[in-house]
Amino acid sequence: MSLLKKKIVQCKLCPKECRLIEGRRGDCRVRVNIGGKLITLVYGKVCAVHIDPIEKKPIFHMLPGTPIFSIATAGCNLHCKFCQNWEISQVPPEKLNNTDMPPETVVSLAKRYGCPSIAYTYTEPVIFYEFVRDTAILARENGLRNVLVTAGFINEKPLRELCRYVDASNTDLKSFNDEYYRKICYGRLRDVLNALVIQKEEGVLLEVTNLILPTLNDSEKETREMCRWIVRNLGSETPLHFSRFYPMFKMLHLYPTPEKTLERAREIALEEGLKFVYVGNVPGTPSEWTYCPSCKRVLIRRSGYAILENNIINGRCKFCGEVIYGVWS
Amino acid sequence: MNRKEFLGIIGGMWILGFFSAISQERFIEESSSGGERVDIDELKKKAEEGQVSMKEAMFYEPFEEKNRSM
């Protein structure tokens, strides 16, 4: 028995806490037990790199209209049946053509292309944790900001450590129903809620995205409960994005989310007291604009990822002087 | 107890221990959230080609039976 136990390791990064005998990989596909050590296969091995508008993350309350240097590695610790990036998130890293891009190169490229921030995105930054952390530290030293785009399925200790270097996060709250998390995403709701609260406590600028899937998580009751929880635990200033689903991966049988469902969700969120509520993946809708919670005038007028008008000056509404939640310069 | 009976008991205990070890390993494999077997030599080759890294992870520990996962 002791011989068997000797080389078993338990990953403590995410709540799945995979127990691995030698020569086996974790559920995320990127951590392997080799010789009794847990080895990450994706440190500095980038499978996707782009310069995006920061609005694409979506981050609406930090440096609007700026480019963000965005990177990803293979793998994910969830397996959402609707994943938009499943070709890179649901495969082992050795099956992709990766580019060797250590933290120094990431930061250097971000600066060269005039990006004031770096996003760890597309797949799941939790599973390339060590790479995110080292890059984020170096980015900070070079005056750049760091943005996580995450499902928030991570244990408390590594998250608190990472938050020291993270400026903003868009965290998915995929549903307010644990059964949905377990059956559709292979995760667990309570861990995601914990991660949201921890990020708030650690001073990360937090935005939340809720992808609405027709028939699966689109009930008004669930939306209202979720909004109440956000107001109570994260604060009414927390930006909330209701995102439109398009058929993808293992959810090709569902139809795209009707716009009226998204608009109704936005109404509910505003009724519950949230101040900044957006509808996403519906280009051209006024529901993706930022409004002053005090005087109700338009603060930021958007069209897709473009900024058409910005009426926030020194972090305040140009019209009434209300302080607006976010990092604006 | 004669010699044959003694050897039979010892043999039986050895067989029980052997199957217990195998079933324990199987339990650990099946109860782990991950567990896909990898070809370590192939991974090392991929690492030499620059396709994957071989960096030690930050958050893990030797497995203890008292730590149960989800």
Boltz contact constraints between the chains, C-beta under 6 A:
constraints:
  - contact:
      token1: [A, 4]
      token2: [B, 25]
      max_distance: 6.0
  - contact:
      token1: [A, 8]
      token2: [B, 63]
      max_distance: 6.0
  - contact:
      token1: [A, 9]
      token2: [B, 60]
      max_distance: 6.0
  - contact:
      token1: [A, 10]
      token2: [B, 61]
      max_distance: 6.0
  - contact:
      token1: [A, 10]
      token2: [B, 63]
      max_distance: 6.0
  - contact:
      token1: [A, 10]
      token2: [B, 67]
      max_distance: 6.0
  - contact:
      token1: [A, 11]
      token2: [B, 60]
      max_distance: 6.0
  - contact:
      token1: [A, 12]
      token2: [B, 59]
      max_distance: 6.0
  - contact:
      token1: [A, 12]
      token2: [B, 60]
      max_distance: 6.0
  - contact:
      token1: [A, 13]
      token2: [B, 59]
      max_distance: 6.0
  - contact:
      token1: [A, 15]
      token2: [B, 70]
      max_distance: 6.0
  - contact:
      token1: [A, 16]
      token2: [B, 33]
      max_distance: 6.0
  - contact:
      token1: [A, 17]
      token2: [B, 69]
      max_distance: 6.0
  - contact:
      token1: [A, 18]
      token2: [B, 32]
      max_distance: 6.0
  - contact:
      token1: [A, 18]
      token2: [B, 33]
      max_distance: 6.0
  - contact:
      token1: [A, 18]
      token2: [B, 34]
      max_distance: 6.0
  - contact:
      token1: [A, 19]
      token2: [B, 28]
      max_distance: 6.0
  - contact:
      token1: [A, 19]
      token2: [B, 32]
      max_distance: 6.0
  - contact:
      token1: [A, 19]
      token2: [B, 63]
      max_distance: 6.0
  - contact:
      token1: [A, 23]
      token2: [B, 37]
      max_distance: 6.0
  - contact:
      token1: [A, 23]
      token2: [B, 38]
      max_distance: 6.0
  - contact:
      token1: [A, 23]
      token2: [B, 40]
      max_distance: 6.0
  - contact:
      token1: [A, 24]
      token2: [B, 35]
      max_distance: 6.0
  - contact:
      token1: [A, 24]
      token2: [B, 37]
      max_distance: 6.0
  - contact:
      token1: [A, 25]
      token2: [B, 34]
      max_distance: 6.0
  - contact:
      token1: [A, 25]
      token2: [B, 36]
      max_distance: 6.0
  - contact:
      token1: [A, 25]
      token2: [B, 38]
      max_distance: 6.0
  - contact:
      token1: [A, 26]
      token2: [B, 34]
      max_distance: 6.0
  - contact:
      token1: [A, 27]
      token2: [B, 33]
      max_distance: 6.0
  - contact:
      token1: [A, 27]
      token2: [B, 34]
      max_distance: 6.0
  - contact:
      token1: [A, 31]
      token2: [B, 57]
      max_distance: 6.0
  - contact:
      token1: [A, 32]
      token2: [B, 38]
      max_distance: 6.0
  - contact:
      token1: [A, 34]
      token2: [B, 40]
      max_distance: 6.0
  - contact:
      token1: [A, 37]
      token2: [B, 56]
      max_distance: 6.0
  - contact:
      token1: [A, 38]
      token2: [B, 57]
      max_distance: 6.0
  - contact:
      token1: [A, 38]
      token2: [B, 60]
      max_distance: 6.0
  - contact:
      token1: [A, 39]
      token2: [B, 54]
      max_distance: 6.0
  - contact:
      token1: [A, 40]
      token2: [B, 55]
      max_distance: 6.0
  - contact:
      token1: [A, 40]
      token2: [B, 57]
      max_distance: 6.0
  - contact:
      token1: [A, 41]
      token2: [B, 52]
      max_distance: 6.0
  - contact:
      token1: [A, 41]
      token2: [B, 53]
      max_distance: 6.0
  - contact:
      token1: [A, 43]
      token2: [B, 53]
      max_distance: 6.0
  - contact:
      token1: [A, 43]
      token2: [B, 55]
      max_distance: 6.0
  - contact:
      token1: [A, 45]
      token2: [B, 52]
      max_distance: 6.0
  - contact:
      token1: [A, 45]
      token2: [B, 53]
      max_distance: 6.0
  - contact:
      token1: [A, 93]
      token2: [B, 52]
      max_distance: 6.0
  - contact:
      token1: [A, 94]
      token2: [B, 46]
      max_distance: 6.0
  - contact:
      token1: [A, 94]
      token2: [B, 51]
      max_distance: 6.0
  - contact:
      token1: [A, 94]
      token2: [B, 52]
      max_distance: 6.0
  - contact:
      token1: [A, 98]
      token2: [B, 51]
      max_distance: 6.0
  - contact:
      token1: [A, 100]
      token2: [B, 50]
      max_distance: 6.0
  - contact:
      token1: [A, 130]
      token2: [B, 58]
      max_distance: 6.0
  - contact:
      token1: [A, 158]
      token2: [B, 59]
      max_distance: 6.0
